Amino acid sequence: MTSRQRPKVPDDIQTNGATPNPWWANAVVYQIYPRSFQDTNGDGYGDIPGIARRLDYLAELGVDAIWLSPVYQSPQDDNGYDISDYRRIDPMFGSLEDMDELIAQAHNKGIRVIMDLVVNHTSDEHAWFQASRNRDPAYADWYWWRPARPGHEPGTPGAEPNKWGGSFGGSAWQYDPVRGEYYLHIFSRKQPDLNWENPAVRKAVYQMMNWWMDRGIDGFRMDVITLISKLVDAQGHLPGECGGSIPDNPPGEEGYSSPWPFCMDGPRLDEFLKEMRQAVFNGRQGYLTVGEGQGITAARSGQITDPASGELDMLFLFDHMEVDQAGTKWNQTPLHLCDLKKAMFRQQESVSKKGWASLYFNNHDQPRIVSRWGDTSTDELRVQSAKALALLLHMHRGTPYIYQGEELGMTNAGFTRLDQYRDLESINAFHQRVEEAHVQDADSMMISLAKAGRDNARTPMQWDGGRYAGFMTPEAAVEPWIAVNPNKSRINAASEVDDPDSVFSFYKRLIDLRHRNPVISAGSFQPVDVEDEYVYAFVRVLGDRRLLTVVNVSSRQATLPAQTTGLLNGNLNASRLVISNLDGADLMVELARGILPPWAAFAIGL
């Protein structure tokens, strides 16, 4: 194992008189989806040496930490989120020695390394599950095993313990003929849920986490961590189980009831998270814990991330990413800016006095934000809207997360055929909704996939305009695991890194600004003109310093709303501009007329 080098970013930062913050409160984190980032051996899949090769790029961008989606050994049923061995690296990505070398190289450049932690479930090929299905006494109840419903033949339709549907389609229960019982899988049938009610499960997880922390990583992003506590009655029955005392939900449009209300933010979640903190992180310095927070309200986020609670440093909330959906992600609706404001402002209010926020619009599970809420009809509008959405997000109070390619203004994949998709969720959803439940026709479902499918974020990183966008060598004998976006010749890192007007350069300025400006890193948050349908505005305050952020979230010219106009009076001077995606002098002329050009975005000192 390589020796650990301390990152250049100190554990606690005090910038220009700002309140001392943990390093992550002043930092920007960059998410890497390893299989799509950089391939170095020509097999069509990105790898750990590829990440190491691109560390200079990340250092140039200025990020403080990288978060890696899973690189553990896995059958890859759900692209690595089905782990068969937590202490081994999947050969697809390299070796444990490669991982050690990446950690060392990243630390030498002042970049911390955050690993994905997937412990709500394992792969059904994990040794724990194999022992459990064979009723090994030491592992027999490590998963949620249940018999068939009374009066039903095991393995036949309707024999499942309850009517829950899985997140990837079909039943949430899978019959296992080896054990003769069903196991719960909220996601894929190859992702059985661990039974966190069992102390032995928790102990094994904590031992594994300590093993990685001792190896030199800087923390964990915790996948679906708010699902680890399920609601059970006094006899251990789940809702809807025969003989149980907790009623289930009625079936939805796909014929199954939703498990979410009974599996998210369960009754023992706080207990488990506090126990984890004590078992893994007590006495350690300089780490980060961020949880994926399904079912967590803004108010609960403030409680869980309150340092006094001893649980997590921050959470990824979902409410702001669901404002353009009607009941399901496959039913998209137009964005109403006021709905986004309300969700974001709730998150900001929840951590105004305690706790901390994660700021994100993109990740491996979300379509590209510039295609979703921006404007890609022309390259000029794509660039302007990508910058505007970036400024809007990064000027909030919290830790911003950048997903690979976001800093280039990468767009959705533009797939038109089902065989172009690789994501289990998308493929299963098509078959479930179109062929089984008949709630959508094939054409409309393909439109839904093109807008909301997770593969939109998973096409290869666009390093240059070459055959495979620089993701792999043009001479490679195989194709990338998923198709490269055809717009690689227009959108790529090679054309943006040295262009001062590029999306990349704008992100670089935003990151540098957060590092240097204490108002952004530590100031309070005050919303402005909450009901305006086009202009998103807020003020950050630290002592006697105030910073106003204003963004026109549309491709139309907007009128400056009243409260924003009042704040700008007497401050319309280009010298007060902190950052803008337009020429400062031109912007001042338009603002003096009470006009905000399409996708105009700026922050100005008051």
C-alpha positions in Angstrom: 0.0 0.0 0.0 1.3 3.4 -0.9 2.0 5.9 2.0 -0.6 8.6 2.4 0.2 12.1 1.5 -1.9 14.8 3.2 -3.9 16.9 0.7 -2.8 20.5 0.4 -6.3 21.6 1.4 -6.3 22.0 5.2 -8.8 20.3 7.3 -10.3 23.6 8.4 -10.2 26.8 6.4 -10.6 30.4 7.6 -10.7 32.7 4.6 -10.4 36.5 4.8 -12.3 36.7 8.1 -14.9 34.1 7.3 -16.2 31.8 10.0 -13.9 28.8 10.2 -15.4 25.9 8.1 -14.5 22.3 7.6 -12.6 21.9 4.4 -15.6 20.6 2.6 -17.7 23.7 3.3 -15.3 25.8 1.2 -14.7 23.1 -1.4 -16.0 21.9 -4.8 -16.4 18.1 -5.4 -16.1 16.6 -8.9 -18.0 13.3 -9.5 -16.3 10.7 -11.8 -18.2 7.9 -13.4 -15.2 5.7 -13.9 -16.4 3.5 -16.8 -17.1 6.6 -18.9 -14.2 8.9 -17.9 -11.0 7.6 -19.5 -10.0 4.2 -21.0 -6.3 3.4 -21.0 -6.2 -0.2 -22.2 -8.6 -0.1 -25.2 -11.3 -2.4 -23.8 -14.0 0.2 -24.1 -14.4 0.9 -20.4 -12.8 3.7 -18.4 -10.4 2.7 -15.6 -8.5 3.9 -12.6 -5.3 4.6 -14.5 -7.4 6.8 -16.7 -8.5 8.9 -13.8 -4.9 9.3 -12.7 -4.0 10.4 -16.2 -6.5 13.2 -16.0 -5.6 14.6 -12.6 -3.8 17.5 -14.1 -7.1 18.5 -15.8 -8.9 18.3 -12.5 -6.2 20.3 -10.8 -6.5 23.0 -13.6 -10.2 23.1 -13.0 -9.5 23.7 -9.3 -11.7 21.0 -7.6 -10.8 20.0 -4.1 -12.0 16.4 -4.2 -13.1 13.7 -6.6 -16.0 11.3 -5.8 -15.7 8.0 -7.7 -18.8 5.9 -8.5 -18.2 2.3 -7.5 -15.0 0.6 -8.7 -15.4 -2.5 -6.4 -15.7 -6.0 -7.8 -19.1 -6.4 -9.3 -21.1 -8.5 -11.9 -22.0 -5.0 -13.2 -25.8 -5.7 -13.3 -26.3 -2.1 -12.3 -23.0 -0.6 -13.4 -21.1 -1.4 -10.2 -23.8 -0.5 -7.7 -24.2 -4.3 -7.2 -21.0 -5.1 -5.2 -19.7 -8.7 -4.8 -16.6 -7.9 -2.9 -16.0 -4.5 -1.1 -12.3 -5.1 -0.6 -11.4 -5.8 -4.2 -11.3 -3.6 -7.3 -13.1 -4.9 -10.3 -10.6 -5.9 -13.0 -12.6 -3.7 -15.4 -11.2 -0.7 -13.6 -7.7 -2.0 -12.6 -6.2 -3.3 -9.4 -6.0 -2.4 -5.7 -2.5 -1.1 -6.5 -3.9 1.2 -9.1 -6.3 2.6 -6.5 -3.5 3.1 -4.0 -1.5 4.9 -6.7 -4.5 7.1 -7.6 -5.0 8.1 -4.0 -1.3 9.0 -3.6 -1.2 11.0 -6.9 -4.4 12.9 -6.1 -3.2 13.8 -2.6 0.0 15.1 -4.1 -2.0 17.5 -6.2 -4.2 18.6 -3.2 -7.2 16.5 -4.3 -9.0 14.3 -1.9 -10.6 11.0 -2.9 -14.2 10.1 -1.9 -15.5 6.6 -2.6 -19.0 5.5 -3.3 -20.4 3.3 -0.4 -23.2 1.0 -1.4 -24.4 -0.8 1.7 -28.2 -0.8 1.5 -27.7 -3.8 -0.7 -25.0 -6.1 -2.1 -24.8 -8.2 -5.2 -26.5 -11.6 -5.1 -23.0 -12.9 -5.9 -21.5 -11.5 -2.7 -20.2 -14.2 -0.3 -22.5 -12.9 2.4 -25.6 -13.6 0.2 -24.4 -17.0 -0.9 -23.9 -18.0 2.8 -27.3 -16.6 3.6 -29.2 -18.4 0.9 -27.6 -21.6 2.1 -28.8 -20.9 5.6 -25.4 -20.6 7.1 -26.2 -19.9 10.8 -23.8 -17.0 10.9 -25.4 -15.3 7.9 -29.0 -16.6 7.7 -30.7 -13.3 8.5 -28.3 -10.9 6.9 -30.9 -10.2 4.2 -34.7 -9.7 4.2 -35.9 -13.3 3.7 -39.6 -14.2 3.8 -41.7 -17.3 3.0 -44.4 -17.3 0.3 -47.8 -16.0 1.3 -49.9 -18.6 3.0 -51.9 -20.7 0.5 -49.6 -19.9 -2.4 -47.1 -22.1 -4.2 -43.6 -20.5 -3.7 -42.3 -19.0 -6.9 -45.7 -18.6 -8.5 -47.5 -15.3 -9.3 -49.1 -13.7 -6.3 -47.0 -15.7 -3.8 -44.7 -12.7 -2.9 -44.7 -11.7 0.7 -46.3 -8.3 -0.1 -47.2 -6.3 -3.2 -44.2 -4.1 -3.3 -42.7 -3.2 -6.7 -39.0 -2.7 -7.4 -37.5 0.5 -8.4 -36.3 -1.1 -11.7 -39.6 -2.6 -12.5 -41.5 -5.8 -11.5 -41.8 -7.2 -8.0 -39.5 -6.1 -5.2 -39.3 -9.8 -4.2 -37.3 -12.6 -5.9 -37.9 -16.3 -5.2 -34.7 -18.2 -4.4 -35.1 -22.0 -5.0 -31.9 -22.7 -3.0 -33.4 -21.3 0.2 -37.0 -21.8 -0.8 -37.9 -18.2 0.2 -38.1 -14.8 -1.2 -35.6 -12.0 -0.7 -36.3 -8.3 -0.8 -34.6 -6.1 -3.5 -35.7 -2.5 -3.7 -33.6 -2.2 -6.9 -32.5 -5.0 -9.3 -33.2 -8.6 -8.4 -29.4 -9.0 -8.3 -29.2 -6.4 -5.5 -30.7 -8.0 -2.4 -31.2 -5.6 0.5 -29.1 -6.1 3.6 -30.9 -6.5 6.9 -29.5 -3.6 8.9 -31.6 -4.7 11.9 -28.9 -7.4 12.4 -26.0 -6.0 14.4 -23.6 -8.4 12.7 -24.4 -6.8 9.3 -23.6 -3.4 10.7 -20.4 -4.5 12.3 -19.2 -6.1 9.0 -20.0 -2.9 7.1 -18.1 -0.7 9.6 -15.1 -3.0 9.5 -15.0 -2.6 5.7 -15.4 1.1 5.9 -12.5 1.4 8.4 -10.4 -0.8 6.0 -10.8 1.8 3.2 -10.3 4.8 5.5 -7.1 3.2 6.8 -6.0 2.8 3.2 -6.1 6.5 2.7 -9.4 7.6 1.2 -11.0 10.8 2.5 -14.6 9.7 3.0 -17.7 8.3 1.5 -20.6 9.2 -0.7 -23.3 6.9 0.7 -25.6 5.4 -1.9 -29.3 5.3 -0.9 -28.2 5.4 2.7 -31.6 6.6 3.9 -33.1 3.2 2.9 -31.2 1.1 5.4 -33.9 1.4 8.1 -37.2 -0.3 7.1 -40.5 0.0 8.9 -41.4 -3.2 10.7 -44.0 -4.0 13.3 -43.3 -5.5 16.7 -43.1 -9.0 15.2 -40.7 -8.0 12.5 -43.3 -8.0 9.7 -42.9 -5.5 6.8 -46.0 -3.6 5.7 -48.5 -5.7 3.8 -47.0 -9.0 5.0 -49.7 -11.6 5.9 -50.1 -11.5 9.7 -48.5 -8.1 9.9 -50.0 -5.1 11.6 -48.9 -2.4 9.1 -51.1 -1.9 6.0 -49.6 -1.5 2.6 -50.1 1.1 -0.1 -52.6 0.4 -2.9 -51.1 -0.7 -6.2 -50.0 2.0 -8.6 -50.3 2.3 -12.4 -47.8 -0.5 -13.0 -49.7 -2.9 -10.7 -47.4 -2.8 -7.6 -47.6 -0.8 -4.4 -44.7 1.5 -3.5 -42.3 0.5 -0.8 -40.8 4.0 -0.5 -42.9 5.3 2.4 -41.9 2.3 4.4 -38.2 2.1 3.5 -37.1 5.8 3.4 -36.0 7.6 6.6 -37.0 4.6 8.7 -37.4 4.6 12.5 -33.8 3.5 13.2 -32.0 5.7 10.6 -30.6 8.2 13.1 -29.4 5.4 15.3 -27.6 3.6 12.5 -25.9 6.8 11.2 -24.8 7.8 14.7 -23.4 4.3 15.3 -21.6 4.4 12.0 -20.0 7.7 12.9 -18.7 6.4 16.2 -17.5 3.1 14.7 -15.7 4.5 11.6 -15.0 8.2 11.9 -14.6 8.9 15.6 -11.0 10.3 16.1 -10.4 10.8 12.4 -9.8 14.2 10.8 -10.4 15.6 7.3 -13.0 13.3 6.0 -16.4 13.8 4.3 -19.6 11.9 4.6 -22.4 12.7 2.2 -25.6 10.6 1.9 -28.0 10.1 -0.9 -31.2 11.2 0.8 -34.3 9.6 -0.7 -37.3 10.5 1.4 -35.5 13.1 3.4 -37.3 16.4 3.8 -35.5 19.7 3.9 -36.3 20.0 7.6 -34.9 16.5 8.3 -31.8 17.3 6.4 -31.0 20.1 8.9 -31.3 17.6 11.7 -29.2 14.8 10.2 -26.4 17.1 9.1 -26.3 19.1 12.3 -22.8 18.5 13.7 -24.4 18.0 17.1 -26.4 15.0 15.8 -23.2 13.1 14.9 -24.6 11.6 11.7 -23.7 12.9 8.3 -21.9 16.0 7.0 -24.4 16.6 4.2 -27.2 15.0 2.1 -28.2 15.0 -1.5 -31.9 15.9 -1.4 -34.3 15.1 -4.3 -37.2 17.5 -4.1 -35.6 20.2 -6.3 -34.9 17.5 -8.9 -38.5 16.4 -9.0 -40.2 19.7 -9.8 -40.5 18.8 -13.5 -42.1 15.4 -12.9 -45.7 14.3 -12.5 -45.7 11.3 -10.2 -42.9 9.5 -12.0 -39.6 10.5 -13.7 -41.0 9.2 -17.0 -43.8 11.8 -16.9 -41.9 15.1 -17.5 -43.5 18.5 -17.2 -42.2 22.0 -18.1 -40.1 23.6 -15.4 -41.9 26.3 -13.4 -39.1 28.4 -11.9 -41.1 29.2 -8.8 -41.3 25.5 -7.9 -37.6 25.2 -8.2 -37.1 28.3 -6.1 -39.3 27.0 -3.3 -37.6 23.6 -3.2 -34.1 25.2 -3.2 -35.1 27.9 -0.7 -36.5 25.2 1.7 -33.1 23.4 1.5 -31.3 26.6 2.3 -33.6 27.5 5.2 -33.2 24.0 6.7 -29.4 24.5 7.1 -29.4 28.2 7.9 -28.6 27.7 11.5 -27.2 24.2 11.6 -26.1 21.5 9.2 -25.0 21.9 5.6 -26.3 21.6 2.0 -25.1 19.6 -1.0 -25.6 21.6 -4.2 -26.1 19.7 -7.4 -28.1 19.6 -10.7 -26.2 16.8 -12.4 -25.0 13.3 -11.4 -24.9 9.8 -12.8 -28.6 9.3 -12.2 -29.8 12.6 -13.8 -30.0 13.8 -17.4 -27.7 16.6 -18.4 -29.0 19.9 -16.8 -28.3 22.1 -19.9 -30.6 19.8 -21.9 -33.1 19.6 -19.1 -33.5 23.2 -18.0 -31.2 25.1 -20.3 -31.4 25.7 -24.1 -29.5 23.6 -26.6 -31.2 24.9 -29.7 -28.0 26.8 -30.6 -24.5 26.5 -29.4 -24.5 30.1 -28.2 -27.6 29.5 -26.1 -26.2 26.2 -24.8 -23.0 28.0 -23.6 -25.0 30.9 -22.0 -27.5 28.7 -20.3 -24.9 26.2 -19.0 -23.0 29.2 -17.4 -26.3 30.7 -16.0 -27.3 27.4 -14.4 -23.8 26.9 -13.0 -23.7 30.4 -11.4 -27.2 29.9 -10.0 -26.2 26.7 -8.2 -22.7 27.6 -7.1 -23.7 30.9 -5.5 -25.9 29.1 -3.0 -24.7 28.2 0.5 -23.4 24.7 0.6 -20.9 22.4 -1.2 -21.2 22.3 -5.0 -20.9 19.0 -6.8 -19.8 18.9 -10.5 -20.5 15.8 -12.6 -18.0 15.0 -15.3 -18.6 16.9 -18.5 -21.0 19.4 -16.8 -18.0 21.8 -16.8 -18.0 21.5 -20.6 -21.7 22.0 -21.1 -22.2 18.3 -22.3 -25.7 17.5 -23.4 -28.1 14.5 -23.4 -27.2 11.5 -25.5 -29.9 11.9 -28.2 -30.6 8.2 -28.3 -33.6 7.2 -30.5 -33.5 3.4 -30.2 -33.9 1.1 -27.2 -30.9 -0.9 -28.2 -28.7 2.2 -27.7 -29.4 2.2 -23.9 -27.4 0.3 -21.4 -29.1 1.3 -18.2 -31.1 -1.4 -16.5 -33.6 1.1 -15.1 -34.4 2.5 -18.6 -34.6 -0.8 -20.3 -36.8 -2.4 -17.6 -39.0 0.7 -17.5 -39.7 0.5 -21.2 -40.7 -3.2 -21.0 -42.8 -2.6 -17.8 -44.6 0.5 -18.9 -45.1 -0.3 -22.6 -45.4 -4.1 -22.8 -46.7 -5.1 -19.4 -48.6 -2.3 -17.7 -49.5 -0.5 -21.0 -49.4 2.9 -19.3 -47.3 4.4 -22.2 -47.0 3.7 -25.9 -43.5 2.9 -27.3 -43.1 6.3 -29.0 -43.9 8.4 -25.9 -41.7 6.2 -23.8 -38.8 6.7 -26.1 -39.3 10.4 -25.7 -39.3 9.9 -21.9 -36.1 8.0 -22.0 -34.4 10.6 -24.2 -35.4 13.3 -21.7 -34.9 11.5 -18.3 -32.9 8.3 -18.9 -29.8 7.9 -16.8 -27.6 7.0 -19.8 -27.8 10.7 -20.8 -25.1 11.3 -18.2 -23.1 8.2 -18.9 -21.8 8.6 -22.4 -18.0 8.9 -22.6 -16.3 12.0 -21.4 -15.6 14.3 -24.4 -11.9 15.1 -24.2 -11.5 16.0 -27.9 -13.3 15.8 -31.2 -11.7 12.6 -32.4 -13.3 9.3 -33.2 -14.0 8.3 -29.6 -13.8 11.8 -28.2 -10.4 11.0 -26.6 -12.1 8.5 -24.2 -10.1 5.8 -25.9 -7.6 5.6 -28.7 -9.0 5.9 -32.2 -7.2 2.7 -33.1 -9.0 0.6 -30.4 -10.3 -2.7 -31.7 -13.6 -2.4 -29.8 -16.3 0.3 -29.4 -16.9 2.1 -26.1 -19.3 0.4 -23.8 -21.9 3.1 -24.7 -21.9 5.3 -27.7 -20.1 8.7 -27.8 -22.3 11.7 -28.2 -22.1 12.9 -31.8 -21.6 16.5 -30.8 -18.1 15.7 -29.5 -16.6 17.8 -32.3 -18.3 20.9 -30.9 -18.2 20.1 -27.2 -14.9 18.9 -25.8 -12.2 19.7 -23.3 -9.5 20.3 -25.9 -11.4 23.2 -27.3 -12.5 24.7 -24.0 -9.6 24.6 -21.5 -7.7 27.5 -23.1 -10.7 29.4 -24.3 -11.5 32.2 -21.7 -15.1 32.4 -22.9 -15.8 28.6 -22.6 -18.1 26.8 -20.1 -14.9 25.2 -18.6 -13.3 28.6 -18.0 -16.5 29.9 -16.4 -16.6 26.9 -14.0 -13.0 27.5 -13.2 -13.8 31.1 -12.2 -16.7 29.9 -10.1 -14.5 27.4 -8.2 -11.8 30.0 -7.6 -14.4 32.5 -6.5 -15.7 30.1 -3.8 -12.2 29.5 -2.6 -11.4 33.3 -2.3 -14.7 34.9 -1.4 -15.8 34.3 2.2 -19.3 35.6 1.5 -19.9 32.6 -0.8 -18.3 30.1 1.4 -19.7 31.2 4.7 -22.4 33.9 4.2 -26.1 33.5 5.1 -28.8 33.2 2.4 -31.7 35.5 1.7 -34.2 34.8 -1.1 -35.3 37.7 -3.3 -38.4 38.1 -5.5 -39.6 34.5 -4.7 -42.7 34.7 -7.0 -41.0 35.9 -10.2 -41.4 33.3 -12.9 -38.2 34.1 -14.9 -35.7 35.7 -12.6 -33.9 33.7 -9.8 -32.3 36.1 -7.3 -30.9 35.9 -3.7 -28.5 37.7 -1.5 -25.6 36.2 0.5 -24.6 38.1 3.6 -21.5 38.0 5.8 -21.1 40.8 8.3 -21.4 44.1 6.4 -20.7 42.4 3.1 -23.6 41.6 0.7 -23.6 39.8 -2.6 -26.6 39.7 -4.9 -27.0 36.9 -7.4 -29.4 37.4 -10.3 -30.2 34.8 -13.1 -32.6 35.0 -16.0 -33.6 31.3 -16.2 -35.1 31.5 -19.7 -34.4 32.2 -23.4 -36.6 35.3 -23.3 -35.7 38.9 -22.2 -36.9 39.4 -18.6 -38.0 42.5 -16.7 -36.1 43.0 -13.5 -38.5 42.4 -10.6 -39.2 45.0 -8.0 -37.1 43.8 -5.1 -34.1 43.0 -7.3 -34.4 46.5 -8.9 -34.4 48.1 -5.5 -31.2 46.3 -4.4 -29.5 47.3 -7.6 -30.3 51.0 -7.3 -27.0 52.8 -6.6 -25.0 49.7 -7.3 -25.0 49.6 -11.2 -21.3 49.8 -11.7 -19.3 47.2 -13.6 -16.5 47.5 -11.0 -18.9 45.9 -8.4 -19.5 42.8 -10.6 -18.0 39.7 -9.0 -18.8 37.4 -11.9 -21.0 37.5 -14.9 -21.6 35.4 -18.1 -22.0 38.7 -20.1 -19.7 41.6 -20.8 -19.9 43.9 -17.7 -20.4 47.2 -19.5 -23.1 45.8 -21.8 -24.9 44.2 -18.8 -24.9 47.5 -17.0 -26.6 49.2 -19.9 -29.4 46.6 -20.0 -29.8 46.6 -16.2 -30.2 50.4 -16.2 -33.1 49.9 -18.6 -34.6 47.4 -16.2 -33.9 44.5 -18.6 -32.2 41.2 -18.1 -31.1 39.5 -21.4 -31.8 35.9 -22.0 -29.8 33.6 -19.7 -28.0 36.6 -18.2 -26.4 35.7 -14.9 -24.3 37.7 -12.5 -23.3 38.4 -8.9 -22.7 41.9 -7.8 -21.5 43.4 -4.5 -24.0 45.7 -2.7 
